[in-house]
Amino acid sequence: MEDLRRDEVDAQLVLDVAASLRRWRDRTGKEPATKVLRETVWFFWQHPRLDRPLVASKYPRGALWSEEAASAALSGSSLKDKLVIEHLEPMNRALRWLIDDEPIVQLVIDQLPDRLACAVVTKEQSLGLPDAGSPEERYAAAGLDLAAFRSLDDWRGAMERQRRS
């Protein structure tokens, strides 16, 4: 399937799930659990579009990585329960946008990639990230300098140069 057509199909699926949650909210007067939409966004939109190759089938090498996350990945040890793909802007904001604003397919195609920009951090670093603020403010509040994040390959080169010197 050509990429544009796939984008349209996948964006429409995401919007259909968001619309179902919106209708449920309108009928019940309760805020819907967003896990089904989160999973739809991950499995049908974000994961298929992550830059390849992936580390451990999940973490894009070309994404922004914290130094600690890169060290863990480059150590050769198991990454199980060590790393997290953390969105620069909390994913719940993107999910609220999909449910509340009722964007059209083209707007989803245009904006969702930026709204889902991510970094790879350790599980411990992820726990310190607040929901409030800009990406830079959120990461700074967790003691992380987002400007210092690099791709995994950039970290590999920097660590190899450091070992040689």
DSSP file (Angstrom, degrees, kcal/mol; ACC not computed):
  #  RESIDUE AA STRUCTURE BP1 BP2  ACC     N-H-->O    O-->H-N    N-H-->O    O-->H-N    TCO  KAPPA ALPHA  PHI   PSI    X-CA   Y-CA   Z-CA
    1    1 A M              0   0    0      0, 0.0     5,-0.0     0, 0.0     0, 0.0   0.000 360.0 360.0 360.0 132.5    0.0    0.0    0.0
    2    2 A E     >  -     0   0    0      1,-0.1     4,-2.5     4,-0.1     5,-0.2  -0.306 360.0-114.0 -64.9 151.2    1.5    3.4   -0.9
    3    3 A D  H  > S+     0   0    0      1,-0.2     4,-2.9     2,-0.2     5,-0.2   0.860 113.3  51.3 -57.5 -42.8    2.5    5.5    2.1
    4    4 A L  H  > S+     0   0    0      1,-0.2     4,-2.3     2,-0.2    -1,-0.2   0.928 112.1  46.9 -62.6 -44.1   -0.1    8.3    1.6
    5    5 A R  H  > S+     0   0    0      2,-0.2     4,-2.5     1,-0.2    -1,-0.2   0.911 112.7  49.8 -63.9 -41.7   -2.9    5.7    1.3
    6    6 A R  H  X S+     0   0    0     -4,-2.5     4,-3.0     1,-0.2     5,-0.3   0.915 108.8  52.9 -63.9 -41.6   -1.7    3.9    4.5
    7    7 A D  H  X S+     0   0    0     -4,-2.9     4,-2.7     1,-0.2     5,-0.2   0.925 111.1  47.2 -57.5 -44.6   -1.5    7.2    6.3
    8    8 A E  H  X S+     0   0    0     -4,-2.3     4,-2.3     2,-0.2    -2,-0.2   0.926 114.3  46.0 -64.0 -45.3   -5.1    7.9    5.4
    9    9 A V  H  X S+     0   0    0     -4,-2.5     4,-2.0     2,-0.2    -2,-0.2   0.931 116.6  44.2 -64.1 -46.5   -6.3    4.5    6.4
   10   10 A D  H  X S+     0   0    0     -4,-3.0     4,-2.2     2,-0.2    -2,-0.2   0.893 113.1  51.0 -68.6 -39.6   -4.4    4.5    9.7
   11   11 A A  H  X S+     0   0    0     -4,-2.7     4,-2.5    -5,-0.3    -1,-0.2   0.901 109.5  51.4 -63.5 -40.1   -5.4    8.1   10.5
   12   12 A Q  H  X S+     0   0    0     -4,-2.3     4,-2.5    -5,-0.2    -2,-0.2   0.899 108.1  51.6 -65.3 -39.2   -9.1    7.2    9.9
   13   13 A L  H  X S+     0   0    0     -4,-2.0     4,-2.2     2,-0.2    -1,-0.2   0.936 110.4  48.7 -60.8 -46.0   -8.8    4.2   12.2
   14   14 A V  H  X S+     0   0    0     -4,-2.2     4,-2.3     1,-0.2    -2,-0.2   0.924 113.1  47.8 -59.1 -44.9   -7.4    6.4   15.0
   15   15 A L  H  X S+     0   0    0     -4,-2.5     4,-2.7     1,-0.2    -1,-0.2   0.858 108.2  55.1 -66.1 -35.5  -10.2    8.9   14.4
   16   16 A D  H  X S+     0   0    0     -4,-2.5     4,-2.0     2,-0.2    -1,-0.2   0.910 110.0  45.7 -64.6 -41.8  -12.8    6.2   14.5
   17   17 A V  H  X S+     0   0    0     -4,-2.2     4,-2.2     2,-0.2    -2,-0.2   0.927 113.4  49.8 -66.4 -44.2  -11.6    5.0   17.9
   18   18 A A  H  X S+     0   0    0     -4,-2.3     4,-2.3     1,-0.2    -2,-0.2   0.906 110.5  50.8 -60.2 -41.4  -11.5    8.5   19.2
   19   19 A A  H  X S+     0   0    0     -4,-2.7     4,-2.7     2,-0.2    -1,-0.2   0.879 107.9  52.8 -65.0 -37.7  -15.0    9.2   17.9
   20   20 A S  H  X S+     0   0    0     -4,-2.0     4,-2.3     2,-0.2    -1,-0.2   0.919 110.7  47.0 -63.4 -42.4  -16.3    6.0   19.6
   21   21 A L  H  X S+     0   0    0     -4,-2.2     4,-2.5     2,-0.2    -2,-0.2   0.888 111.5  51.5 -65.6 -38.5  -14.8    7.2   22.9
   22   22 A R  H  X S+     0   0    0     -4,-2.3     4,-2.6     2,-0.2    -2,-0.2   0.922 110.6  47.9 -63.3 -44.9  -16.3   10.7   22.3
   23   23 A R  H  X S+     0   0    0     -4,-2.7     4,-2.2     2,-0.2    -2,-0.2   0.910 111.5  50.5 -62.6 -42.1  -19.8    9.2   21.7
   24   24 A W  H  X S+     0   0    0     -4,-2.3     4,-2.3     2,-0.2     6,-0.4   0.926 111.4  48.6 -60.7 -44.7  -19.4    7.0   24.8
   25   25 A R  H  X S+     0   0    0     -4,-2.5     4,-2.8     1,-0.2     5,-0.3   0.923 111.4  49.8 -60.0 -45.0  -18.5   10.1   26.8
   26   26 A D  H  < S+     0   0    0     -4,-2.6    -1,-0.2     1,-0.2    -2,-0.2   0.856 114.9  43.7 -64.8 -34.9  -21.4   12.0   25.5
   27   27 A R  H  < S+     0   0    0     -4,-2.2    -1,-0.2    -5,-0.2    -2,-0.2   0.821 125.0  31.4 -80.3 -31.9  -23.9    9.3   26.3
   28   28 A T  H  < S-     0   0    0     -4,-2.3    -2,-0.2     2,-0.2    -3,-0.2   0.697  92.7-132.4-100.1 -21.7  -22.6    8.4   29.7
   29   29 A G  S  < S+     0   0    0     -4,-2.8     2,-0.3    -5,-0.3    -3,-0.1   0.593  70.6 115.4  76.5  10.1  -21.3   11.8   30.9
   30   30 A K  S    S-     0   0    0     -6,-0.4    -1,-0.3    -5,-0.3    -2,-0.2  -0.814  74.7-108.3-111.6 152.0  -18.1   10.1   32.0
   31   31 A E        -     0   0    0     -2,-0.3     2,-0.1    -3,-0.1    -9,-0.1  -0.641  42.2-123.8 -75.4 131.5  -14.5   10.5   30.8
   32   32 A P        -     0   0    0      0, 0.0     2,-0.3     0, 0.0    -1,-0.1  -0.426  18.9-107.9 -76.8 149.4  -13.5    7.5   28.8
   33   33 A A        -     0   0    0      1,-0.1     3,-0.3    -2,-0.1     4,-0.2  -0.585  28.1-153.1 -67.1 137.4  -10.5    5.4   29.6
   34   34 A T     >  +     0   0    0     -2,-0.3     4,-3.0     1,-0.2     3,-0.2   0.364  66.1 103.0-101.1   6.0   -8.0    6.1   26.8
   35   35 A K  H  > S+     0   0    0      1,-0.2     4,-2.9     2,-0.2     5,-0.2   0.893  80.8  52.6 -57.4 -41.2   -6.1    2.9   26.8
   36   36 A V  H  > S+     0   0    0     -3,-0.3     4,-1.9     1,-0.2    -1,-0.2   0.894 113.4  43.9 -63.6 -38.1   -7.8    1.6   23.7
   37   37 A L  H  > S+     0   0    0     -3,-0.2     4,-2.9    -4,-0.2    -2,-0.2   0.907 112.2  53.0 -71.6 -41.5   -7.0    4.8   21.8
   38   38 A R  H  X S+     0   0    0     -4,-3.0     4,-2.5     1,-0.2    -2,-0.2   0.925 111.8  46.0 -56.8 -46.2   -3.4    4.8   23.2
   39   39 A E  H  X S+     0   0    0     -4,-2.9     4,-3.0    -5,-0.2     5,-0.3   0.886 111.8  51.2 -66.9 -38.7   -3.0    1.2   21.9
   40   40 A T  H  X>S+     0   0    0     -4,-1.9     4,-2.4    -5,-0.2     5,-0.6   0.936 111.4  47.6 -62.6 -46.3   -4.5    2.0   18.5
   41   41 A V  I  X>S+     0   0    0     -4,-2.9     5,-3.1     3,-0.2     4,-1.5   0.929 116.3  44.9 -60.0 -45.5   -2.2    5.0   18.1
   42   42 A W  I  <>S+     0   0    0     -4,-2.5     5,-2.9    -5,-0.2    -2,-0.2   0.968 120.9  35.2 -64.4 -54.1    0.8    2.9   19.1
   43   43 A F  I  <5S+     0   0    0     -4,-3.0    -2,-0.2     1,-0.2    -3,-0.2   0.800 129.7  29.9 -77.6 -28.9    0.1   -0.2   17.0
   44   44 A F  I  <5S+     0   0    0     -4,-2.4    -3,-0.2    -5,-0.3    -1,-0.2   0.698 134.4  17.0-104.5 -21.8   -1.4    1.4   13.9
   45   45 A W  I  X<S+     0   0    0     -4,-1.5     4,-0.7    -5,-0.6    -3,-0.2   0.786 124.7  32.6-113.5 -61.0    0.3    4.8   13.8
   46   46 A Q  I >><S+     0   0    0     -5,-3.1     3,-1.2     1,-0.2     4,-0.6   0.960 114.0  48.7 -74.2 -53.8    3.4    5.2   15.8
   47   47 A H  H >4<S+     0   0    0     -5,-2.9     3,-1.3     1,-0.3    -1,-0.2   0.907 110.4  51.3 -57.8 -45.1    5.2    1.9   15.8
   48   48 A P  H 34 S+     0   0    0      0, 0.0    -1,-0.3     0, 0.0    -2,-0.2   0.750 113.9  46.7 -63.1 -19.2    4.9    1.3   12.1
   49   49 A R  H << S+     0   0    0     -3,-1.2    -2,-0.2    -4,-0.7    -3,-0.1   0.375  81.2 121.5-105.0   3.4    6.4    4.7   11.5
   50   50 A L  S << S-     0   0    0     -3,-1.3     2,-0.1    -4,-0.6     4,-0.1  -0.413  76.5 -98.0 -64.5 141.2    9.3    4.6   13.9
   51   51 A D        -     0   0    0     -2,-0.1    10,-0.3     9,-0.1    11,-0.2  -0.393  57.5-100.2 -59.8 132.5   12.7    5.1   12.3
   52   52 A R  S    S+     0   0    0      8,-0.1     2,-0.1    -2,-0.1    -1,-0.0  -0.728  91.5  58.5 -98.5 152.5   14.3    1.8   11.6
   53   53 A P  S    S-     0   0    0      0, 0.0     8,-1.9     0, 0.0     2,-0.3   0.499  72.4-158.2 -80.8 160.3   16.4   -0.1   12.7
   54   54 A L  E     -A   60   0A   0      6,-0.2     2,-0.5    -2,-0.1     3,-0.5  -0.795  13.8-129.7-104.1 147.2   14.9   -0.6   16.1
   55   55 A V  E >> S-A   59   0A   0      4,-3.3     4,-2.5    -2,-0.3     3,-1.9  -0.845  95.1  -4.3 -92.7 130.3   16.8   -1.8   19.2
   56   56 A A  T 34 S-     0   0    0     -2,-0.5    -1,-0.2     1,-0.3    17,-0.0   0.832 124.0 -72.4  54.1  35.4   15.0   -4.7   20.9
   57   57 A S  T 34 S+     0   0    0     -3,-0.5    -1,-0.3     1,-0.2    -2,-0.1   0.576 132.3  54.3  62.1  13.0   12.2   -4.4   18.3
   58   58 A K  T <4 S+     0   0    0     -3,-1.9    -2,-0.2     1,-0.2    -1,-0.2   0.616  81.3  76.3-140.6 -36.8   10.9   -1.2   20.0
   59   59 A Y  E  <  -A   55   0A   0     -4,-2.5    -4,-3.3    -9,-0.0     2,-0.3  -0.774  69.9-134.0 -99.8 115.8   13.5    1.6   20.5
   60   60 A P  E >   -A   54   0A   0      0, 0.0     3,-1.4     0, 0.0    -6,-0.2  -0.493   4.9-147.2 -71.8 126.4   14.4    3.7   17.4
   61   61 A R  T 3  S+     0   0    0     -8,-1.9    91,-2.6    -2,-0.3    92,-0.5   0.837  97.9  53.7 -58.6 -34.4   18.2    4.2   17.1
   62   62 A G  T 3  S+     0   0    0     -9,-0.3    -1,-0.3   -11,-0.2    89,-0.1   0.516  88.7  98.7 -83.8  -4.9   17.6    7.6   15.5
   63   63 A A  S <  S-     0   0    0     -3,-1.4     2,-0.4   -12,-0.2    89,-0.3  -0.186  91.7 -82.8 -70.6 171.8   15.4    8.9   18.3
   64   64 A L  E     -b  119   0B   0     54,-0.9    56,-3.1    87,-0.1     2,-0.4  -0.667  52.2-167.7 -75.7 129.9   16.8   11.2   21.0
   65   65 A W  E     -bC 120 150B   0     85,-2.9    85,-1.8    -2,-0.4    56,-0.2  -0.948  19.5-127.1-121.0 140.7   18.4    9.0   23.7
   66   66 A S     >  -     0   0    0     54,-2.3     4,-2.5    -2,-0.4     5,-0.2  -0.478  32.1-112.8 -73.3 158.1   19.5   10.1   27.2
   67   67 A E  H  > S+     0   0    0      1,-0.2     4,-2.5     2,-0.2     5,-0.2   0.897 118.0  50.8 -60.1 -40.2   23.1    9.1   28.0
   68   68 A E  H  > S+     0   0    0      2,-0.2     4,-2.1     1,-0.2    -1,-0.2   0.895 110.3  48.5 -66.5 -40.1   21.9    6.6   30.6
   69   69 A A  H  > S+     0   0    0     51,-0.2     4,-2.3     2,-0.2    -1,-0.2   0.910 112.6  49.0 -65.2 -41.9   19.5    4.9   28.2
   70   70 A A  H  X S+     0   0    0     -4,-2.5     4,-2.7     2,-0.2    -2,-0.2   0.912 109.2  52.5 -64.2 -42.4   22.2    4.8   25.5
   71   71 A S  H  X S+     0   0    0     -4,-2.5     4,-0.9     1,-0.2    -1,-0.2   0.912 110.1  48.8 -59.8 -42.3   24.7    3.3   28.0
   72   72 A A  H  < S+     0   0    0     -4,-2.1     3,-0.5     1,-0.2     5,-0.5   0.925 113.6  46.2 -63.5 -43.9   22.2    0.6   28.9
   73   73 A A  H >< S+     0   0    0     -4,-2.3     3,-0.6     1,-0.2    -2,-0.2   0.872 115.2  46.0 -67.1 -36.6   21.5   -0.2   25.3
   74   74 A L  H 3< S+     0   0    0     -4,-2.7    -1,-0.2     1,-0.2    -2,-0.2   0.558  94.7  78.0 -84.8  -7.8   25.2   -0.3   24.3
   75   75 A S  T 3< S-     0   0    0     -4,-0.9    -1,-0.2    -3,-0.5    -2,-0.2   0.720  96.8-129.0 -74.0 -20.1   26.2   -2.4   27.4
   76   76 A G    <   +     0   0    0     -3,-0.6    -3,-0.1    -4,-0.4     2,-0.1   0.403  66.7 124.1  87.0  -4.0   24.9   -5.6   25.7
   77   77 A S  S    S-     0   0    0     -5,-0.5    -1,-0.3     1,-0.2    -2,-0.1  -0.369  75.2 -72.1 -84.4 169.7   22.8   -6.6   28.8
   78   78 A S        -     0   0    0      1,-0.1    -1,-0.2    -3,-0.1    -3,-0.0  -0.320  33.9-158.0 -61.8 139.1   19.1   -7.2   28.7
   79   79 A L    >>  +     0   0    0     -3,-0.1     3,-2.6     3,-0.1     4,-1.0   0.417  44.2 136.6 -97.8  -0.5   16.9   -4.2   28.2
   80   80 A K  T 34 S-     0   0    0      1,-0.3    -2,-0.0     2,-0.2   -24,-0.0  -0.270  85.0  -7.4 -54.3 122.9   13.8   -5.7   29.7
   81   81 A D  T 34 S+     0   0    0      2,-0.2    -1,-0.3     1,-0.1    42,-0.1   0.650 116.0  94.6  64.3  19.0   12.2   -3.2   32.0
   82   82 A K  T <4 S+     0   0    0     -3,-2.6    41,-2.4     1,-0.1    42,-0.3   0.753  76.4  47.8-105.4 -33.0   15.1   -0.8   31.7
   83   83 A L  E  <  -D  122   0B   0     -4,-1.0     2,-0.4    39,-0.3    39,-0.2  -0.767  56.8-167.3-116.7 156.9   14.1    1.6   28.9
   84   84 A V  E     -D  121   0B   0     37,-2.7    37,-2.4    -2,-0.3     2,-0.8  -0.999  24.0-132.5-139.3 136.2   11.0    3.6   28.0
   85   85 A I  E     -D  120   0B   0     -2,-0.4     2,-0.5    35,-0.2    35,-0.2  -0.838  35.8-168.7 -83.2 114.7    9.9    5.4   24.9
   86   86 A E  E     -D  119   0B   0     33,-2.9    33,-2.7    -2,-0.8     2,-0.2  -0.922  18.0-128.0-111.8 126.6    8.8    8.7   26.4
   87   87 A H  E     -D  118   0B   0     -2,-0.5    31,-0.3    31,-0.2    30,-0.1  -0.476  11.9-134.1 -71.3 142.1    6.9   11.2   24.4
   88   88 A L  S    S+     0   0    0     29,-2.7    -1,-0.1    -2,-0.2    50,-0.1   0.913 103.5  34.8 -62.5 -41.2    8.4   14.7   24.4
   89   89 A E  S    S-     0   0    0     28,-0.5    -1,-0.1    26,-0.3     5,-0.1  -0.941 115.4 -93.5-107.4 134.4    4.9   16.0   25.0
   90   90 A P    >>  -     0   0    0      0, 0.0     3,-1.6     0, 0.0     4,-0.8  -0.173  27.9-132.0 -52.6 136.8    2.7   13.7   27.1
   91   91 A M  H 3> S+     0   0    0      1,-0.3     4,-2.5     2,-0.2     3,-0.3   0.808 102.8  70.5 -61.4 -29.2    0.7   11.3   25.0
   92   92 A N  H 3> S+     0   0    0      1,-0.2     4,-2.3     2,-0.2    -1,-0.3   0.809  94.0  57.1 -61.0 -25.8   -2.4   12.0   26.9
   93   93 A R  H <> S+     0   0    0     -3,-1.6     4,-2.2     2,-0.2    -1,-0.2   0.916 107.7  46.2 -68.1 -42.1   -2.3   15.5   25.3
   94   94 A A  H  X S+     0   0    0     -4,-0.8     4,-2.3    -3,-0.3    -2,-0.2   0.900 113.0  50.2 -65.2 -40.5   -2.4   13.9   21.8
   95   95 A L  H  X S+     0   0    0     -4,-2.5     4,-2.1     2,-0.2    -2,-0.2   0.907 109.9  49.6 -65.7 -41.0   -5.2   11.6   22.9
   96   96 A R  H  X S+     0   0    0     -4,-2.3     4,-3.6    -5,-0.2     5,-0.5   0.907 109.6  52.9 -62.8 -41.3   -7.3   14.5   24.3
   97   97 A W  H  X S+     0   0    0     -4,-2.2     4,-1.9     1,-0.2     5,-0.5   0.928 109.6  48.3 -58.9 -45.6   -6.7   16.3   21.1
   98   98 A L  H  < S+     0   0    0     -4,-2.3     4,-0.4     1,-0.2    -1,-0.2   0.886 120.4  36.7 -63.6 -39.2   -8.0   13.4   19.1
   99   99 A I  H  < S+     0   0    0     -4,-2.1    -2,-0.2    -5,-0.1    -1,-0.2   0.931 126.2  33.8 -78.8 -47.3  -11.1   12.9   21.3
  100  100 A D  H  < S+     0   0    0     -4,-3.6    -3,-0.2    -5,-0.2    -2,-0.2   0.859 120.6  42.0 -83.0 -37.7  -12.0   16.6   22.1
  101  101 A D  S  < S-     0   0    0     -4,-1.9    -1,-0.2    -5,-0.5    -3,-0.2   0.611  86.1-144.0 -91.6 -12.1  -11.0   18.5   18.9
  102  102 A E        -     0   0    0     -5,-0.5    -4,-0.1    -4,-0.4    -3,-0.1   0.927  25.4-163.0  50.7  54.6  -12.3   16.0   16.3
  103  103 A P        -     0   0    0      0, 0.0     2,-0.1     0, 0.0    -1,-0.1  -0.235  15.8-113.8 -65.8 158.4   -9.5   16.7   13.8
  104  104 A I     >  -     0   0    0      1,-0.1     4,-2.0     4,-0.0     3,-0.4  -0.449  32.8 -98.8 -86.2 166.4   -9.9   15.6   10.2
  105  105 A V  H  > S+     0   0    0      1,-0.2     4,-2.5     2,-0.2     5,-0.2   0.899 121.9  50.9 -53.4 -48.3   -7.8   12.9    8.6
  106  106 A Q  H  > S+     0   0    0      1,-0.2     4,-2.3     2,-0.2    -1,-0.2   0.862 108.3  52.4 -63.7 -34.7   -5.3   15.3    6.9
  107  107 A L  H  > S+     0   0    0     -3,-0.4     4,-3.0     2,-0.2     5,-0.4   0.888 109.3  50.0 -66.7 -39.1   -4.8   17.2   10.2
  108  108 A V  H  X S+     0   0    0     -4,-2.0     4,-2.4     2,-0.2    -2,-0.2   0.941 111.7  48.2 -62.5 -47.0   -4.0   13.9   11.9
  109  109 A I  H  < S+     0   0    0     -4,-2.5    -2,-0.2     1,-0.2    -1,-0.2   0.902 118.0  41.7 -59.7 -41.4   -1.5   13.0    9.1
  110  110 A D  H  < S+     0   0    0     -4,-2.3     4,-0.3    -5,-0.2    -2,-0.2   0.878 127.1  26.8 -75.1 -39.2    0.1   16.4    9.4
  111  111 A Q  H  X S+     0   0    0     -4,-3.0     4,-2.3    -5,-0.2     3,-0.4   0.762 100.2  75.6-101.8 -27.8    0.2   16.9   13.2
  112  112 A L  H  X S+     0   0    0     -4,-2.4     4,-1.7    -5,-0.4    -3,-0.1   0.876  91.5  57.7 -60.8 -38.5    0.4   13.4   14.8
  113  113 A P  H  4 S+     0   0    0      0, 0.0    -1,-0.2     0, 0.0     3,-0.2   0.926 112.1  41.4 -57.5 -42.5    4.0   12.8   14.0
  114  114 A D  H >4 S+     0   0    0     -3,-0.4     3,-1.3    -4,-0.3    -2,-0.2   0.895 113.2  53.2 -69.6 -39.3    5.1   16.0   15.8
  115  115 A R  H 3< S+     0   0    0     -4,-2.3   -26,-0.3     1,-0.3    -1,-0.2   0.740 112.9  45.6 -67.2 -21.3    2.7   15.3   18.7
  116  116 A L  T 3< S+     0   0    0     -4,-1.7    -1,-0.3    -5,-0.2    -2,-0.2   0.224  77.1 140.7-107.2  13.3    4.2   11.9   19.1
  117  117 A A    <   -     0   0    0     -3,-1.3   -29,-2.7    -5,-0.1   -28,-0.5  -0.286  35.2-170.4 -54.6 141.4    7.8   12.8   18.9
  118  118 A C  E     - D   0  87B   0    -31,-0.3   -54,-0.9   -30,-0.1     2,-0.3  -0.862  25.7-154.4-139.0 168.0    9.7   10.7   21.4
  119  119 A A  E     -bD  64  86B   0    -33,-2.7   -33,-2.9    -2,-0.3     2,-0.6  -0.904  25.1-120.7-133.3 161.7   12.9   10.1   23.3
  120  120 A V  E     +bD  65  85B   0    -56,-3.1   -54,-2.3    -2,-0.3     2,-0.3  -0.945  41.7 160.4-109.3 124.0   14.3    7.0   24.9
  121  121 A V  E     - D   0  84B   0    -37,-2.4   -37,-2.7    -2,-0.6     2,-0.1  -0.818  42.8 -88.9-132.3 169.9   15.0    7.2   28.6
  122  122 A T  E  >  - D   0  83B   0     -2,-0.3     4,-2.3   -39,-0.2   -39,-0.3  -0.420  40.0-111.5 -76.2 161.2   15.6    4.8   31.5
  123  123 A K  H  > S+     0   0    0    -41,-2.4     4,-1.6     1,-0.2   -40,-0.1   0.899 119.9  52.0 -59.0 -40.8   12.5    3.7   33.4
  124  124 A E  H  > S+     0   0    0    -42,-0.3     4,-0.7     1,-0.2    -1,-0.2   0.910 108.6  49.8 -63.9 -42.8   13.8    5.7   36.4
  125  125 A Q  H >4 S+     0   0    0      1,-0.2     3,-1.0     2,-0.2     4,-0.3   0.896 107.2  56.0 -62.3 -39.2   14.1    8.9   34.3
  126  126 A S  H >< S+     0   0    0     -4,-2.3     3,-1.5     1,-0.3    -1,-0.2   0.867  98.7  60.8 -60.3 -38.2   10.6    8.4   33.0
  127  127 A L  H 3< S+     0   0    0     -4,-1.6    -1,-0.3     1,-0.3    -2,-0.2   0.753 101.5  54.4 -63.6 -23.5    9.2    8.3   36.5
  128  128 A G  T << S+     0   0    0     -3,-1.0    -1,-0.3    -4,-0.7    -2,-0.2   0.486  81.5 106.4 -89.5  -2.9   10.5   11.8   37.1
  129  129 A L    <   -     0   0    0     -3,-1.5    10,-0.1    -4,-0.3     9,-0.1  -0.666  60.1-148.3 -83.4 119.3    8.8   13.4   34.1
  130  130 A P        -     0   0    0      0, 0.0    12,-0.1     0, 0.0    11,-0.1  -0.363  15.2-128.8 -77.6 164.5    5.8   15.6   35.0
  131  131 A D  S    S+     0   0    0     -2,-0.1     2,-0.2   -42,-0.1     7,-0.1   0.756  82.9  83.2 -81.3 -26.2    2.8   16.0   32.7
  132  132 A A  S    S+     0   0    0      6,-0.1     2,-0.1     5,-0.1     0, 0.0  -0.471  74.7  26.6 -85.4 150.1    2.8   19.8   32.8
  133  133 A G  S    S-     0   0    0     -2,-0.2     0, 0.0     4,-0.1     0, 0.0  -0.194  90.6 -50.4 100.7 172.8    5.0   22.2   30.8
  134  134 A S     >  -     0   0    0      1,-0.1     4,-3.0   -45,-0.1     5,-0.2  -0.274  63.4 -97.3 -72.6 167.4    6.8   22.3   27.4
  135  135 A P  H  > S+     0   0    0      0, 0.0     4,-2.5     0, 0.0     5,-0.3   0.927 127.2  48.9 -54.1 -44.8    9.0   19.3   26.5
  136  136 A E  H  > S+     0   0    0      1,-0.2     4,-2.2     2,-0.2    10,-0.2   0.906 113.2  47.1 -62.9 -41.1   12.1   21.3   27.7
  137  137 A E  H  > S+     0   0    0      2,-0.2     4,-2.3     1,-0.2    -1,-0.2   0.905 112.0  50.3 -66.6 -42.5   10.4   22.2   31.0
  138  138 A R  H  X S+     0   0    0     -4,-3.0     4,-1.0     2,-0.2    -2,-0.2   0.944 114.1  43.2 -61.2 -48.7    9.2   18.7   31.6
  139  139 A Y  H  <>S+     0   0    0     -4,-2.5     5,-3.1    -5,-0.2     3,-0.4   0.892 112.9  52.5 -68.3 -38.4   12.6   17.1   31.0
  140  140 A A  H ><5S+     0   0    0     -4,-2.2     3,-1.9    -5,-0.3    -1,-0.2   0.896 104.8  56.3 -62.5 -39.0   14.4   19.9   33.1
  141  141 A A  H 3<5S+     0   0    0     -4,-2.3    -1,-0.2     1,-0.3    -2,-0.2   0.787 106.9  50.4 -63.0 -26.5   12.0   19.2   36.0
  142  142 A A  T 3<5S-     0   0    0     -4,-1.0    -1,-0.3    -3,-0.4    -2,-0.2   0.330 125.1-105.1 -91.5   6.5   13.2   15.6   35.9
  143  143 A G  T < 5S+     0   0    0     -3,-1.9     2,-0.4     1,-0.3    -3,-0.2   0.737  80.7 129.4  78.3  22.7   16.8   16.7   35.9
  144  144 A L      < -     0   0    0     -5,-3.1     2,-0.9    -6,-0.1    -1,-0.3  -0.925  53.9-144.5-116.3 135.0   17.3   16.0   32.2
  145  145 A D    >   -     0   0    0     -2,-0.4     3,-2.1     1,-0.2     4,-0.4  -0.831  10.7-166.6 -97.0  99.5   18.8   18.3   29.6
  146  146 A L  G >  S+     0   0    0     -2,-0.9     3,-1.3     1,-0.3    -1,-0.2   0.812  85.8  63.3 -57.3 -31.9   16.8   17.5   26.5
  147  147 A A  G 3  S+     0   0    0      1,-0.3    -1,-0.3    -3,-0.1    -2,-0.0   0.719  98.2  56.9 -65.9 -20.2   19.4   19.4   24.4
  148  148 A A  G <  S+     0   0    0     -3,-2.1    -1,-0.3     2,-0.1    -2,-0.2   0.539  82.1 108.9 -88.8  -7.3   22.0   16.9   25.4
  149  149 A F    <   +     0   0    0     -3,-1.3     2,-0.3    -4,-0.4   -83,-0.2  -0.399  46.9 178.7 -69.0 147.6   20.1   13.9   24.1
  150  150 A R  B     -C   65   0B   0    -85,-1.8   -85,-2.9    -2,-0.1    -2,-0.1  -0.885  34.9 -82.7-140.3 169.6   21.5   12.3   21.0
  151  151 A S     >  -     0   0    0     -2,-0.3     4,-2.3   -87,-0.2   -89,-0.2  -0.358  45.8-110.4 -68.6 159.6   20.8    9.4   18.6
  152  152 A L  H  > S+     0   0    0    -91,-2.6     4,-2.5   -89,-0.3     5,-0.1   0.891 119.8  52.3 -60.8 -39.5   22.1    6.0   19.8
  153  153 A D  H  > S+     0   0    0    -92,-0.5     4,-2.2     2,-0.2    -1,-0.2   0.874 107.8  51.4 -66.5 -36.3   24.7    6.0   17.0
  154  154 A D  H  > S+     0   0    0      2,-0.2     4,-2.4     1,-0.2    -1,-0.2   0.913 110.9  48.6 -64.6 -41.4   25.9    9.4   18.1
  155  155 A W  H  X S+     0   0    0     -4,-2.3     4,-2.8     2,-0.2     5,-0.2   0.912 108.7  54.1 -63.1 -41.5   26.2    8.2   21.7
  156  156 A R  H  X S+     0   0    0     -4,-2.5     4,-2.3     1,-0.2    -2,-0.2   0.940 110.9  45.4 -57.7 -48.0   28.1    5.1   20.5
  157  157 A G  H  X S+     0   0    0     -4,-2.2     4,-2.4     1,-0.2    -1,-0.2   0.911 113.6  49.2 -62.5 -43.2   30.6    7.2   18.7
  158  158 A A  H  X S+     0   0    0     -4,-2.4     4,-2.1     1,-0.2    -1,-0.2   0.901 112.5  47.7 -64.1 -40.4   31.0    9.6   21.6
  159  159 A M  H  X S+     0   0    0     -4,-2.8     4,-2.0     2,-0.2    -1,-0.2   0.869 111.3  50.6 -70.4 -36.0   31.5    6.7   24.1
  160  160 A E  H  X S+     0   0    0     -4,-2.3     4,-1.8    -5,-0.2    -2,-0.2   0.913 111.2  48.3 -67.4 -41.5   34.1    5.0   21.8
  161  161 A R  H  X S+     0   0    0     -4,-2.4     4,-1.3     1,-0.2    -2,-0.2   0.896 110.8  51.8 -63.0 -39.6   36.0    8.3   21.5
  162  162 A Q  H  < S+     0   0    0     -4,-2.1    -1,-0.2     1,-0.2    -2,-0.2   0.887 108.7  50.2 -65.1 -39.6   35.9    8.7   25.2
  163  163 A R  H  < S+     0   0    0     -4,-2.0    -1,-0.2     1,-0.2    -2,-0.2   0.866 109.7  51.8 -66.0 -36.3   37.3    5.2   25.8
  164  164 A R  H  <        0   0    0     -4,-1.8    -1,-0.2     1,-0.2    -2,-0.2   0.759 360.0 360.0 -72.9 -24.5   40.1    5.8   23.4
  165  165 A S     <        0   0    0     -4,-1.3    -1,-0.2    -3,-0.2    -2,-0.2   0.476 360.0 360.0 -93.2 360.0   41.2    9.0   25.1
